[in-house]
Amino acid sequence: MGDLDHILSYLENDKVSVVNCVQQRGRNSNWLITLNDESSVFVKTFVGERSEARFHASSVAASNFKLPMPDVVHIDSSMLTLYFEPLSPETVYGLDFSEEYDRKSARHMQAVGESLARLHLVSEVPKGLEPRTINMSGMFDAIPHALYSKLTGGQIEAIRIIHMDQELRSALIRAADYAASSGESTVHGDCRLDQFAFDGATAFITDLETIRPGNMEVDIAGILGSLLHEAVSGTPIDPRLDVFGKASVVQDEVMSIGNMRIQDAIRAFTDFLQSYRAVRARHGIHTEIDLTMVVRLSGLYMFDRLLANAESSTVLSAAFLGAAGVGKSLVLNPDIALSLIANESSQVHE
């Protein structure tokens, strides 16, 4: 019996009538199931090495580890599956369950900011959740022959872009080392906008396998990076554009083509950042966020997504090259993005 069949069987045995089930399977297994009273049950199956997945599942379910998510009402230890309390009858957005929902809306971004700030306020990370090494094999080092033979043309092209630019390669290595280091916060560790479920009021964290001690800038960069990646990926880019010329040329060209999408992404990020800071201020925490590092890490995010997307590509498309160009600008010249964020933030406070 598959995971989903097992979940539906459990719910039916529990005298719950299932009306509709929307399934998403990505790196992790997440399900949103609509019940007969129109409320929704969020169900998560933990994946990965079984002993590690079991530990994460039990840690998350533990009463002393409060996360911004619905309460766990049942844990199936044999399937490593958590069942959460029913959410409100409103449609739960996020996780690509609803394609029509705009994840960049002010209400959603503010909810994500509050949720992530609450996660970072968790004072004690459960013992055993150690910093995770970021695996970007081949991105920085020489590619072993065994690995090279398995790469697509797109991956080889993406890696070559990094290896041919020593300044970029060095900057990405520094960013990756920072992302993998242990910090004082409880962080998500692999944060993206599509890892929050939103019921109209609260954004719930759903992708829980990577929670660990770390630096808050890593998660904040994941939000900025996913916003910018979505903006640039949807921007038509002239395939003749030499995105690896001067950084100023890259920035000017990409901004001129996708200015509105970039501005929308920055506006959404400032909505998130304002809410994030407000939660910390209410708890008497006024630690400054290193926004320069956030921007550089968002550039690392762009290259991480580039390599992931290149797995199924024989060549890099113009959109991929544009994303690489913006990623390079973020890593090497963060002042451009910092200026946009500062300008948008000043308008928010006027």
DRENDO-1510 file (C-alpha; in Angstrom, 1 decimal, always signed):
<recs>
REC; n; res; u; v; w
REC; 1; MET; +0.0; +0.0; +0.0 .
REC; 2; GLY; +1.4; +3.4; -1.0 .
REC; 3; ASP; +1.8; +6.2; +1.5 .
REC; 4; LEU; -1.3; +8.0; +0.3 .
REC; 5; ASP; -3.5; +4.9; +0.4 .
REC; 6; HIS; -2.2; +4.3; +4.0 .
REC; 7; ILE; -3.1; +7.9; +5.0 .
REC; 8; LEU; -6.6; +7.7; +3.5 .
REC; 9; SER; -7.2; +4.3; +5.1 .
REC; 10; TYR; -6.2; +5.8; +8.5 .
REC; 11; LEU; -8.5; +8.7; +8.1 .
REC; 12; GLU; -11.4; +6.5; +7.1 .
REC; 13; ASN; -10.8; +4.2; +10.0 .
REC; 14; ASP; -11.0; +7.2; +12.2 .
REC; 15; LYS; -14.6; +7.8; +10.9 .
REC; 16; VAL; -13.6; +10.7; +8.8 .
REC; 17; SER; -15.2; +11.0; +5.4 .
REC; 18; VAL; -12.7; +12.2; +2.8 .
REC; 19; VAL; -14.2; +14.5; +0.1 .
REC; 20; ASN; -11.1; +15.5; -1.9 .
REC; 21; CYS; -7.4; +14.8; -1.7 .
REC; 22; VAL; -4.9; +17.1; -3.4 .
REC; 23; GLN; -1.5; +15.5; -3.5 .
REC; 24; GLN; +1.9; +17.2; -3.9 .
REC; 25; ARG; +5.1; +15.2; -4.0 .
REC; 26; GLY; +8.4; +17.0; -4.2 .
REC; 27; ARG; +11.6; +16.3; -2.4 .
REC; 28; ASN; +9.3; +15.6; +0.6 .
REC; 29; SER; +5.8; +14.1; +0.7 .
REC; 30; ASN; +3.1; +16.5; +1.7 .
REC; 31; TRP; -0.7; +16.0; +1.5 .
REC; 32; LEU; -3.6; +18.4; +2.0 .
REC; 33; ILE; -6.8; +16.5; +2.5 .
REC; 34; THR; -10.3; +18.1; +2.5 .
REC; 35; LEU; -12.8; +16.6; +5.0 .
REC; 36; ASN; -16.5; +16.4; +4.8 .
REC; 37; ASP; -16.9; +19.5; +7.0 .
REC; 38; GLU; -14.7; +21.4; +4.5 .
REC; 39; SER; -11.9; +21.7; +6.9 .
REC; 40; SER; -8.4; +20.6; +5.8 .
REC; 41; VAL; -6.0; +18.1; +7.3 .
REC; 42; PHE; -2.3; +18.6; +6.6 .
REC; 43; VAL; -0.4; +15.3; +6.6 .
REC; 44; LYS; +3.4; +14.9; +6.2 .
REC; 45; THR; +5.5; +11.9; +5.6 .
REC; 46; PHE; +9.2; +12.3; +6.5 .
REC; 47; VAL; +11.7; +11.1; +4.0 .
REC; 48; GLY; +15.4; +10.4; +4.0 .
REC; 49; GLU; +17.5; +7.9; +5.9 .
REC; 50; ARG; +15.0; +6.1; +8.1 .
REC; 51; SER; +16.8; +6.6; +11.5 .
REC; 52; GLU; +17.2; +10.4; +10.8 .
REC; 53; ALA; +13.7; +10.7; +9.5 .
REC; 54; ARG; +12.3; +9.0; +12.6 .
REC; 55; PHE; +14.3; +11.3; +14.8 .
REC; 56; HIS; +13.0; +14.4; +13.0 .
REC; 57; ALA; +9.5; +13.2; +13.1 .
REC; 58; SER; +9.5; +12.5; +16.8 .
REC; 59; SER; +11.3; +15.8; +17.5 .
REC; 60; VAL; +8.8; +17.8; +15.6 .
REC; 61; ALA; +5.9; +16.0; +17.3 .
REC; 62; ALA; +7.4; +16.6; +20.8 .
REC; 63; SER; +5.5; +19.0; +22.9 .
REC; 64; ASN; +8.6; +20.9; +23.9 .
REC; 65; PHE; +9.5; +21.9; +20.4 .
REC; 66; LYS; +6.9; +24.4; +19.4 .
REC; 67; LEU; +6.9; +25.4; +15.7 .
REC; 68; PRO; +4.6; +27.7; +13.7 .
REC; 69; MET; +2.4; +24.8; +12.5 .
REC; 70; PRO; -0.8; +23.1; +13.5 .
REC; 71; ASP; -0.6; +20.8; +16.5 .
REC; 72; VAL; +0.3; +17.2; +15.9 .
REC; 73; VAL; -2.7; +15.0; +16.7 .
REC; 74; HIS; -1.2; +11.6; +15.6 .
REC; 75; ILE; +2.1; +10.2; +14.7 .
REC; 76; ASP; +2.3; +6.9; +12.7 .
REC; 77; SER; +5.7; +5.6; +13.7 .
REC; 78; SER; +5.7; +2.8; +11.1 .
REC; 79; MET; +5.1; +5.2; +8.2 .
REC; 80; LEU; +6.9; +8.2; +9.8 .
REC; 81; THR; +3.8; +10.2; +9.1 .
REC; 82; LEU; +2.5; +13.1; +11.1 .
REC; 83; TYR; -1.2; +14.1; +11.2 .
REC; 84; PHE; -1.9; +17.7; +12.2 .
REC; 85; GLU; -5.1; +19.2; +13.6 .
REC; 86; PRO; -7.7; +20.3; +11.0 .
REC; 87; LEU; -7.1; +23.7; +9.6 .
REC; 88; SER; -9.9; +26.3; +9.1 .
REC; 89; PRO; -12.5; +25.6; +6.3 .
REC; 90; GLU; -10.8; +28.3; +4.2 .
REC; 91; THR; -8.8; +27.0; +1.3 .
REC; 92; VAL; -5.2; +26.4; +2.3 .
REC; 93; TYR; -2.8; +28.0; -0.1 .
REC; 94; GLY; +0.8; +27.4; -0.8 .
REC; 95; LEU; +2.7; +24.3; -1.7 .
REC; 96; ASP; +1.4; +24.8; -5.2 .
REC; 97; PHE; -1.9; +23.3; -4.1 .
REC; 98; SER; -3.6; +26.4; -5.6 .
REC; 99; GLU; -2.0; +27.7; -8.8 .
REC; 100; GLU; -4.2; +30.9; -8.7 .
REC; 101; TYR; -2.9; +32.1; -5.4 .
REC; 102; ASP; -0.4; +34.9; -5.4 .
REC; 103; ARG; +2.3; +34.0; -2.9 .
REC; 104; LYS; +3.7; +37.5; -3.2 .
REC; 105; SER; +0.6; +39.1; -1.7 .
REC; 106; ALA; +1.2; +41.4; +1.3 .
REC; 107; ARG; -0.9; +39.3; +3.6 .
REC; 108; HIS; +0.9; +36.1; +2.7 .
REC; 109; MET; +4.4; +37.6; +2.9 .
REC; 110; GLN; +3.6; +39.1; +6.3 .
REC; 111; ALA; +2.4; +35.7; +7.5 .
REC; 112; VAL; +5.5; +34.1; +6.3 .
REC; 113; GLY; +7.6; +36.7; +8.0 .
REC; 114; GLU; +5.8; +36.1; +11.3 .
REC; 115; SER; +6.1; +32.3; +11.0 .
REC; 116; LEU; +9.8; +32.4; +10.2 .
REC; 117; ALA; +10.5; +34.8; +13.0 .
REC; 118; ARG; +8.7; +32.5; +15.4 .
REC; 119; LEU; +10.9; +29.6; +14.3 .
REC; 120; HIS; +14.0; +31.6; +14.8 .
REC; 121; LEU; +12.8; +32.4; +18.4 .
REC; 122; VAL; +12.8; +28.8; +19.4 .
REC; 123; SER; +15.5; +28.9; +22.1 .
REC; 124; GLU; +16.6; +25.3; +22.2 .
REC; 125; VAL; +17.1; +23.1; +19.1 .
REC; 126; PRO; +16.4; +19.5; +20.0 .
REC; 127; LYS; +19.6; +17.6; +20.6 .
REC; 128; GLY; +20.8; +15.7; +17.6 .
REC; 129; LEU; +19.7; +18.2; +15.0 .
REC; 130; GLU; +23.2; +19.1; +13.8 .
REC; 131; PRO; +24.3; +21.6; +11.2 .
REC; 132; ARG; +24.0; +20.1; +7.7 .
REC; 133; THR; +26.7; +20.2; +5.1 .
REC; 134; ILE; +25.5; +21.8; +1.9 .
REC; 135; ASN; +26.2; +19.3; -0.9 .
REC; 136; MET; +27.1; +21.1; -4.1 .
REC; 137; SER; +29.4; +18.4; -5.5 .
REC; 138; GLY; +31.2; +19.7; -8.6 .
REC; 139; MET; +30.1; +23.3; -8.2 .
REC; 140; PHE; +33.4; +24.4; -6.7 .
REC; 141; ASP; +35.8; +21.5; -7.1 .
REC; 142; ALA; +37.2; +19.6; -10.0 .
REC; 143; ILE; +34.6; +17.2; -11.3 .
REC; 144; PRO; +35.5; +13.5; -10.9 .
REC; 145; HIS; +35.3; +11.5; -14.1 .
REC; 146; ALA; +32.6; +9.2; -12.6 .
REC; 147; LEU; +30.4; +12.3; -11.8 .
REC; 148; TYR; +31.2; +14.0; -15.1 .
REC; 149; SER; +29.9; +11.1; -17.2 .
REC; 150; LYS; +26.5; +11.4; -15.4 .
REC; 151; LEU; +26.0; +15.2; -15.8 .
REC; 152; THR; +23.7; +16.7; -18.4 .
REC; 153; GLY; +25.0; +19.2; -20.9 .
REC; 154; GLY; +23.1; +21.9; -18.9 .
REC; 155; GLN; +24.8; +21.0; -15.7 .
REC; 156; ILE; +28.3; +21.0; -17.3 .
REC; 157; GLU; +27.6; +24.4; -18.7 .
REC; 158; ALA; +26.4; +25.7; -15.4 .
REC; 159; ILE; +29.4; +24.4; -13.5 .
REC; 160; ARG; +31.8; +25.7; -16.2 .
REC; 161; ILE; +30.3; +29.2; -15.7 .
REC; 162; ILE; +31.4; +29.1; -12.0 .
REC; 163; HIS; +34.8; +27.5; -12.7 .
REC; 164; MET; +35.7; +30.1; -15.3 .
REC; 165; ASP; +35.2; +33.0; -12.9 .
REC; 166; GLN; +37.6; +32.7; -9.9 .
REC; 167; GLU; +36.1; +35.8; -8.2 .
REC; 168; LEU; +32.6; +34.3; -8.4 .
REC; 169; ARG; +33.7; +30.8; -7.4 .
REC; 170; SER; +35.5; +32.2; -4.3 .
REC; 171; ALA; +32.5; +34.3; -3.3 .
REC; 172; LEU; +30.1; +31.3; -3.7 .
REC; 173; ILE; +32.4; +29.2; -1.5 .
REC; 174; ARG; +32.4; +31.8; +1.2 .
REC; 175; ALA; +28.6; +32.0; +1.1 .
REC; 176; ALA; +28.2; +28.2; +1.1 .
REC; 177; ASP; +30.5; +27.9; +4.2 .
REC; 178; TYR; +28.4; +30.5; +6.0 .
REC; 179; ALA; +25.2; +28.7; +5.1 .
REC; 180; ALA; +26.5; +25.4; +6.5 .
REC; 181; SER; +27.9; +26.9; +9.7 .
REC; 182; SER; +26.2; +26.5; +13.1 .
REC; 183; GLY; +24.6; +29.6; +14.5 .
REC; 184; GLU; +22.5; +30.7; +17.5 .
REC; 185; SER; +19.1; +30.4; +15.9 .
REC; 186; THR; +16.8; +27.5; +15.1 .
REC; 187; VAL; +16.6; +27.7; +11.3 .
REC; 188; HIS; +14.7; +26.0; +8.6 .
REC; 189; GLY; +17.9; +25.5; +6.6 .
REC; 190; ASP; +16.3; +25.0; +3.2 .
REC; 191; CYS; +13.7; +27.8; +3.1 .
REC; 192; ARG; +11.6; +28.6; +0.1 .
REC; 193; LEU; +8.2; +30.2; -0.4 .
REC; 194; ASP; +6.6; +26.9; -1.5 .
REC; 195; GLN; +7.3; +25.4; +1.9 .
REC; 196; PHE; +4.6; +27.3; +3.7 .
REC; 197; ALA; +0.9; +26.4; +3.8 .
REC; 198; PHE; -1.3; +29.5; +4.3 .
REC; 199; ASP; -4.9; +29.3; +5.6 .
REC; 200; GLY; -5.6; +33.0; +5.1 .
REC; 201; ALA; -4.2; +34.1; +8.5 .
REC; 202; THR; -1.2; +31.9; +9.4 .
REC; 203; ALA; +1.6; +30.5; +7.3 .
REC; 204; PHE; +2.6; +27.0; +8.5 .
REC; 205; ILE; +6.0; +25.6; +8.0 .
REC; 206; THR; +5.7; +22.3; +6.2 .
REC; 207; ASP; +9.2; +21.1; +5.1 .
REC; 208; LEU; +10.6; +20.1; +8.4 .
REC; 209; GLU; +13.5; +17.7; +7.7 .
REC; 210; THR; +16.2; +20.3; +7.5 .
REC; 211; ILE; +15.5; +22.2; +10.7 .
REC; 212; ARG; +18.8; +22.7; +12.6 .
REC; 213; PRO; +20.9; +25.3; +14.5 .
REC; 214; GLY; +22.2; +28.0; +12.1 .
REC; 215; ASN; +22.2; +31.6; +11.1 .
REC; 216; MET; +18.9; +33.4; +10.5 .
REC; 217; GLU; +20.3; +35.1; +7.3 .
REC; 218; VAL; +20.2; +31.7; +5.6 .
REC; 219; ASP; +16.4; +31.4; +5.9 .
REC; 220; ILE; +15.8; +35.1; +5.0 .
REC; 221; ALA; +18.0; +34.7; +1.9 .
REC; 222; GLY; +15.9; +31.7; +0.9 .
REC; 223; ILE; +12.8; +33.9; +0.9 .
REC; 224; LEU; +14.6; +36.6; -1.1 .
REC; 225; GLY; +16.2; +34.1; -3.5 .
REC; 226; SER; +12.9; +32.3; -4.2 .
REC; 227; LEU; +11.2; +35.6; -5.0 .
REC; 228; LEU; +13.9; +36.8; -7.3 .
REC; 229; HIS; +14.3; +33.4; -8.9 .
REC; 230; GLU; +10.6; +33.3; -9.7 .
REC; 231; ALA; +10.8; +36.8; -11.1 .
REC; 232; VAL; +13.8; +36.3; -13.3 .
REC; 233; SER; +12.7; +32.8; -14.5 .
REC; 234; GLY; +9.5; +34.3; -15.8 .
REC; 235; THR; +11.2; +37.2; -17.5 .
REC; 236; PRO; +11.7; +37.0; -21.3 .
REC; 237; ILE; +15.5; +37.5; -21.9 .
REC; 238; ASP; +17.2; +38.0; -25.2 .
REC; 239; PRO; +19.2; +34.8; -25.9 .
REC; 240; ARG; +22.0; +37.0; -27.4 .
REC; 241; LEU; +22.5; +38.7; -24.0 .
REC; 242; ASP; +26.0; +38.1; -22.7 .
REC; 243; VAL; +25.1; +37.7; -19.0 .
REC; 244; PHE; +28.7; +37.1; -18.1 .
REC; 245; GLY; +30.0; +40.5; -19.2 .
REC; 246; LYS; +30.3; +43.4; -16.8 .
REC; 247; ALA; +28.0; +43.2; -13.8 .
REC; 248; SER; +26.5; +46.6; -14.6 .
REC; 249; VAL; +25.6; +45.5; -18.1 .
REC; 250; VAL; +23.9; +42.4; -16.7 .
REC; 251; GLN; +22.0; +44.4; -14.2 .
REC; 252; ASP; +20.9; +47.1; -16.6 .
REC; 253; GLU; +19.8; +44.6; -19.2 .
REC; 254; VAL; +17.9; +42.3; -16.9 .
REC; 255; MET; +16.3; +45.2; -15.0 .
REC; 256; SER; +15.2; +46.8; -18.2 .
REC; 257; ILE; +13.4; +43.6; -19.3 .
REC; 258; GLY; +11.9; +42.5; -16.0 .
REC; 259; ASN; +11.9; +45.7; -13.9 .
REC; 260; MET; +8.3; +45.3; -12.8 .
REC; 261; ARG; +8.7; +41.6; -11.8 .
REC; 262; ILE; +11.9; +42.5; -9.9 .
REC; 263; GLN; +10.2; +45.4; -8.2 .
REC; 264; ASP; +7.3; +43.1; -7.2 .
REC; 265; ALA; +9.7; +40.6; -5.7 .
REC; 266; ILE; +11.5; +43.3; -3.7 .
REC; 267; ARG; +8.2; +44.8; -2.6 .
REC; 268; ALA; +7.1; +41.3; -1.4 .
REC; 269; PHE; +10.4; +40.8; +0.4 .
REC; 270; THR; +10.1; +44.1; +2.3 .
REC; 271; ASP; +6.5; +43.1; +3.4 .
REC; 272; PHE; +8.1; +39.9; +4.7 .
REC; 273; LEU; +11.0; +41.7; +6.4 .
REC; 274; GLN; +8.8; +44.3; +8.1 .
REC; 275; SER; +6.7; +41.5; +9.6 .
REC; 276; TYR; +9.7; +39.5; +10.6 .
REC; 277; ARG; +11.3; +42.4; +12.4 .
REC; 278; ALA; +8.1; +43.3; +14.1 .
REC; 279; VAL; +7.8; +39.9; +15.7 .
REC; 280; ARG; +11.4; +40.0; +17.0 .
REC; 281; ALA; +10.8; +43.5; +18.4 .
REC; 282; ARG; +7.7; +42.4; +20.3 .
REC; 283; HIS; +9.9; +39.8; +22.0 .
REC; 284; GLY; +12.6; +42.4; +22.8 .
REC; 285; ILE; +15.1; +41.1; +20.3 .
REC; 286; HIS; +16.7; +43.8; +18.2 .
REC; 287; THR; +19.6; +41.9; +16.6 .
REC; 288; GLU; +20.5; +43.4; +13.3 .
REC; 289; ILE; +20.1; +41.3; +10.2 .
REC; 290; ASP; +23.2; +41.2; +8.0 .
REC; 291; LEU; +21.3; +42.1; +4.8 .
REC; 292; THR; +24.5; +42.1; +2.8 .
REC; 293; MET; +25.0; +38.5; +3.7 .
REC; 294; VAL; +21.3; +37.8; +2.9 .
REC; 295; VAL; +21.8; +39.2; -0.6 .
REC; 296; ARG; +25.0; +37.3; -1.2 .
REC; 297; LEU; +23.3; +34.1; +0.0 .
REC; 298; SER; +20.3; +34.7; -2.3 .
REC; 299; GLY; +22.8; +34.7; -5.1 .
REC; 300; LEU; +24.0; +31.3; -3.9 .
REC; 301; TYR; +20.4; +30.2; -4.0 .
REC; 302; MET; +20.1; +31.3; -7.6 .
REC; 303; PHE; +23.1; +29.1; -8.6 .
REC; 304; ASP; +21.7; +26.2; -6.5 .
REC; 305; ARG; +18.4; +26.4; -8.4 .
REC; 306; LEU; +20.4; +26.8; -11.7 .
REC; 307; LEU; +22.1; +23.5; -11.1 .
REC; 308; ALA; +18.9; +21.8; -10.0 .
REC; 309; ASN; +17.0; +23.0; -13.1 .
REC; 310; ALA; +20.0; +22.0; -15.3 .
REC; 311; GLU; +19.6; +18.4; -14.4 .
REC; 312; SER; +17.0; +17.9; -17.2 .
REC; 313; SER; +18.6; +20.3; -19.7 .
REC; 314; THR; +21.0; +19.6; -22.5 .
REC; 315; VAL; +21.8; +23.4; -22.7 .
REC; 316; LEU; +21.1; +26.3; -20.5 .
REC; 317; SER; +18.1; +28.4; -21.8 .
REC; 318; ALA; +18.2; +32.2; -21.9 .
REC; 319; ALA; +16.1; +32.3; -18.8 .
REC; 320; PHE; +18.6; +30.1; -16.9 .
REC; 321; LEU; +21.5; +32.3; -18.2 .
REC; 322; GLY; +19.6; +35.4; -17.0 .
REC; 323; ALA; +19.1; +33.8; -13.5 .
REC; 324; ALA; +22.8; +33.1; -13.4 .
REC; 325; GLY; +23.6; +36.7; -14.4 .
REC; 326; VAL; +21.4; +38.0; -11.6 .
REC; 327; GLY; +22.8; +35.5; -9.2 .
REC; 328; LYS; +26.3; +36.7; -10.0 .
REC; 329; SER; +25.3; +40.3; -9.5 .
REC; 330; LEU; +23.8; +39.4; -6.1 .
REC; 331; VAL; +27.0; +37.6; -4.9 .
REC; 332; LEU; +29.6; +40.1; -6.2 .
REC; 333; ASN; +27.7; +43.4; -6.1 .
REC; 334; PRO; +25.0; +43.2; -3.4 .
REC; 335; ASP; +24.8; +47.0; -3.2 .
REC; 336; ILE; +22.4; +47.1; -6.1 .
REC; 337; ALA; +19.8; +44.8; -4.4 .
REC; 338; LEU; +20.4; +46.5; -1.0 .
REC; 339; SER; +19.6; +49.9; -2.6 .
REC; 340; LEU; +16.3; +48.5; -4.0 .
REC; 341; ILE; +15.4; +47.0; -0.7 .
REC; 342; ALA; +16.2; +50.3; +1.2 .
REC; 343; ASN; +14.2; +52.3; -1.3 .
REC; 344; GLU; +11.2; +50.0; -1.0 .
REC; 345; SER; +11.4; +49.9; +2.8 .
REC; 346; SER; +11.5; +53.7; +3.0 .
REC; 347; GLN; +8.3; +53.9; +1.0 .
REC; 348; VAL; +6.6; +51.3; +3.3 .
REC; 349; HIS; +7.4; +53.5; +6.3 .
REC; 350; GLU; +6.3; +56.8; +4.7 .
</recs>
